Amino acid sequence: MAKGLKLNREQYKGVKRMDHKQMEDFICNMYNEGYADGKAAAEPRIKPSDIATVLVEIRGVGTKKAAEIMAAINKLYDKGAE
């Protein structure tokens, strides 16, 4: 739950009066909001271009090997975006 999210007395009474369908909708909405917040917070902070920059600086890794590694990394990033 978010730090700023509080359940006041009116909301509590509203939840107590909900029927099955209303409660199901309420819970699904809360889940979706939490999922969206979590997904936004977990966005990848390392980009493939950052990895490519570091790979080039490693001694012993040539352009051909770096290209192969980047192809594999790009597959993983594309798979995660789906």
C-alpha positions, 0 to 999 in steps of 0.5 A, spaced: 500 500 500 502 506 498 504 511 504 499 516 502 493 511 502 489 511 508 482 508 509 477 513 512 471 511 516 466 513 510 470 508 506 470 503 511 463 503 511 462 503 504 466 497 503 462 494 509 456 495 505 458 492 498 455 486 495 459 481 492 460 484 485 462 491 488 467 488 492 470 484 487 470 490 482 473 494 488 479 489 489 480 488 482 481 496 482 486 496 488 490 490 485 490 493 478 492 500 481 498 497 485 500 493 479 501 499 475 505 502 481 509 497 482 511 496 474 512 503 474 517 503 480 521 497 477 522 500 470 529 497 468 534 503 469 540 500 465 539 500 458 542 496 452 546 502 450 549 503 457 551 495 456 554 496 450 558 502 452 561 498 458 562 492 453 567 496 448 571 498 454 573 491 456 579 489 454 579 482 450 572 483 448 572 485 440 567 488 436 564 482 433 564 479 440 560 485 443 555 485 437 554 477 439 553 479 446 548 485 445 544 481 440 543 476 446 541 482 451 537 485 446 533 479 445 532 479 453 530 486 453 525 485 447 522 479 451 521 483 457 517 488 453 512 483 451 
